[in-house]
Amino acid sequence: MTSAQTRERRRPPKAADRPRRLTRRRYLVRRAVVLGSFVGVIALVYVVMFTSVFGVRGVEVYGTSVLTHDEVRKAAAVEAGSPLVRLDTDEIAARVAALPRVRSVDVRRSYPVTVRITLVERAPFAVTTQPDGVHLIDIDGVDFGVVSVAPPGLPQLAAADGPTVKAAVTVLAAVPDPLRPQVTSVSAETVGNVKIILADGRVVKWGSAEHSDRKAAVLGPLLTQPGKVYDVGTPDFPTIS
């Protein structure tokens, strides 16, 4: 090999080759970063969705008055360690809502590892006495519990079926607040024939639940007049007998 050839081999790379090598190096670095980021995201998704690292550690319950937290947790049936992000909150809410005393329920994820259940319990609005005890009826007409002794101050309800129960409680809810404590019973032979008995024995024939606001407005002044039966079924033409 001649000295000229040796000098040619030892000659440093041309300046024009350097940008090309830098570009390739940057490309390899970027590809490594992208690949590493992709692998990291996949690993994070797997940890969050398929392991117990971010699994349920506790179930918090709010809004109870008669129900206990343990009763609600048992109904919710949330398995400890279940990945929080994969929980079906609607399904959990449906299980809790199946408790007779629950009127409404909201289930939310409370990150990182908690389930929060907030509910509203049904409150007795009227009662109906049956052979197995005193049944509690809420303002929606739902029979949600049986007790041995009726809570004080609640009127007796007599109705044949679901629609008549609903009509009766709708009418009871429309009775003016100052008058409601005087109601001892409400009955509905049909949805269009609701009657109210007051503590002094007077009877109010309400008719159907339609136009209850108008009927309630008429009833107050009407009760200032002497009589035993007050008919507001046709509120524009009320009668007293």
TADAJO-V232159 format. One record per pair of residues at least 6 apart in sequence whose C-alpha atoms are under 8 Angstrom apart, sorted by the first residue. I is the first residue (numbers start at 1). GAP is how many residues later the second one is. If there is no record, write none. Layout:
i=[I | I]
gap=[GAP | GAP]
This chain:
i=[47 | 47 | 48 | 48 | 48 | 49 | 49 | 49 | 49 | 50 | 51 | 51 | 52 | 52 | 52 | 53 | 53 | 54 | 54 | 54 | 54 | 54 | 55 | 55 | 55 | 55 | 55 | 55 | 56 | 56 | 56 | 56 | 56 | 56 | 56 | 56 | 56 | 57 | 57 | 57 | 57 | 58 | 58 | 58 | 58 | 59 | 59 | 59 | 59 | 59 | 59 | 60 | 60 | 60 | 60 | 61 | 61 | 61 | 61 | 61 | 61 | 61 | 62 | 62 | 62 | 62 | 63 | 63 | 63 | 63 | 64 | 64 | 64 | 65 | 66 | 67 | 72 | 75 | 75 | 75 | 76 | 76 | 76 | 76 | 77 | 77 | 78 | 84 | 84 | 84 | 84 | 84 | 84 | 85 | 89 | 89 | 89 | 90 | 92 | 93 | 93 | 93 | 96 | 96 | 97 | 97 | 97 | 100 | 100 | 101 | 101 | 101 | 101 | 102 | 102 | 102 | 102 | 103 | 103 | 103 | 103 | 104 | 104 | 104 | 105 | 105 | 105 | 105 | 106 | 106 | 106 | 107 | 107 | 107 | 107 | 108 | 108 | 108 | 109 | 109 | 110 | 122 | 122 | 123 | 123 | 123 | 124 | 124 | 124 | 124 | 124 | 125 | 125 | 125 | 125 | 125 | 125 | 125 | 126 | 126 | 126 | 126 | 126 | 126 | 126 | 126 | 126 | 127 | 127 | 127 | 127 | 127 | 127 | 127 | 127 | 127 | 128 | 128 | 128 | 128 | 128 | 128 | 128 | 129 | 129 | 132 | 133 | 133 | 133 | 133 | 134 | 134 | 134 | 134 | 134 | 135 | 135 | 135 | 135 | 135 | 136 | 136 | 136 | 136 | 136 | 137 | 137 | 137 | 138 | 139 | 139 | 139 | 140 | 140 | 140 | 141 | 141 | 141 | 141 | 153 | 154 | 155 | 155 | 155 | 155 | 156 | 156 | 156 | 157 | 157 | 157 | 157 | 157 | 158 | 158 | 158 | 158 | 158 | 159 | 159 | 159 | 159 | 159 | 159 | 160 | 160 | 160 | 163 | 164 | 164 | 164 | 164 | 165 | 167 | 167 | 167 | 167 | 167 | 168 | 168 | 168 | 168 | 168 | 168 | 170 | 171 | 171 | 171 | 171 | 171 | 172 | 172 | 174 | 174 | 174 | 175 | 176 | 176 | 182 | 182 | 183 | 183 | 183 | 183 | 184 | 184 | 184 | 184 | 185 | 185 | 185 | 186 | 186 | 186 | 186 | 187 | 187 | 187 | 188 | 188 | 191 | 191 | 191 | 192 | 192 | 192 | 193 | 193 | 193 | 193 | 194 | 194 | 194 | 194 | 194 | 195 | 195 | 195 | 195 | 195 | 196 | 196 | 196 | 196 | 197 | 197 | 198 | 201 | 202 | 202 | 202 | 202 | 203 | 203 | 203 | 204 | 204 | 204 | 204 | 205 | 205 | 205 | 205 | 205 | 206 | 206 | 206 | 206 | 207 | 207 | 207 | 208 | 214 | 215 | 215 | 215 | 215 | 218 | 218 | 218 | 219 | 219 | 222 | 222 | 223 | 227 | 227 | 228 | 228 | 229 | 229 | 230 | 230 | 230 | 230 | 231 | 231 | 231 | 232 | 232]
gap=[6 | 7 | 6 | 35 | 37 | 34 | 35 | 36 | 37 | 33 | 31 | 32 | 29 | 30 | 31 | 28 | 30 | 27 | 29 | 30 | 58 | 59 | 25 | 26 | 27 | 28 | 29 | 58 | 23 | 24 | 25 | 26 | 27 | 28 | 57 | 58 | 59 | 23 | 24 | 56 | 57 | 22 | 55 | 56 | 57 | 14 | 19 | 55 | 56 | 57 | 58 | 54 | 55 | 56 | 57 | 8 | 11 | 12 | 55 | 56 | 57 | 58 | 54 | 55 | 56 | 57 | 55 | 56 | 57 | 58 | 55 | 56 | 57 | 56 | 55 | 34 | 24 | 20 | 21 | 24 | 16 | 17 | 19 | 20 | 15 | 18 | 14 | 25 | 27 | 28 | 29 | 30 | 31 | 24 | 18 | 19 | 20 | 17 | 15 | 12 | 13 | 14 | 6 | 9 | 6 | 7 | 8 | 44 | 45 | 20 | 21 | 43 | 44 | 17 | 18 | 19 | 20 | 16 | 17 | 18 | 19 | 15 | 16 | 17 | 12 | 13 | 14 | 15 | 11 | 12 | 13 | 8 | 9 | 10 | 11 | 7 | 8 | 9 | 6 | 7 | 6 | 16 | 22 | 14 | 15 | 16 | 12 | 13 | 14 | 15 | 30 | 11 | 12 | 13 | 14 | 29 | 30 | 44 | 10 | 11 | 12 | 13 | 28 | 29 | 30 | 31 | 43 | 7 | 8 | 9 | 10 | 23 | 27 | 28 | 29 | 30 | 6 | 7 | 8 | 9 | 28 | 29 | 30 | 6 | 27 | 14 | 13 | 14 | 15 | 16 | 12 | 13 | 14 | 15 | 16 | 8 | 9 | 10 | 11 | 12 | 7 | 8 | 9 | 10 | 11 | 6 | 7 | 8 | 6 | 30 | 31 | 34 | 26 | 29 | 30 | 21 | 24 | 25 | 28 | 28 | 30 | 28 | 29 | 30 | 31 | 28 | 29 | 30 | 8 | 11 | 28 | 29 | 30 | 7 | 27 | 28 | 29 | 30 | 6 | 9 | 28 | 29 | 30 | 31 | 28 | 29 | 30 | 28 | 24 | 25 | 26 | 27 | 23 | 21 | 24 | 27 | 41 | 42 | 18 | 19 | 20 | 23 | 26 | 41 | 39 | 23 | 35 | 37 | 38 | 41 | 8 | 14 | 38 | 39 | 42 | 41 | 40 | 44 | 16 | 17 | 13 | 14 | 15 | 16 | 12 | 13 | 14 | 15 | 11 | 12 | 13 | 8 | 9 | 10 | 11 | 7 | 8 | 9 | 6 | 7 | 16 | 17 | 18 | 15 | 16 | 17 | 12 | 13 | 14 | 15 | 11 | 12 | 13 | 14 | 15 | 8 | 9 | 10 | 11 | 12 | 7 | 8 | 9 | 10 | 6 | 7 | 6 | 27 | 25 | 26 | 27 | 28 | 25 | 26 | 27 | 25 | 26 | 27 | 28 | 24 | 25 | 26 | 27 | 28 | 9 | 25 | 26 | 27 | 25 | 26 | 27 | 25 | 21 | 17 | 18 | 19 | 20 | 14 | 17 | 20 | 11 | 13 | 8 | 18 | 7 | 13 | 14 | 12 | 13 | 11 | 12 | 8 | 9 | 10 | 11 | 7 | 8 | 9 | 6 | 7]
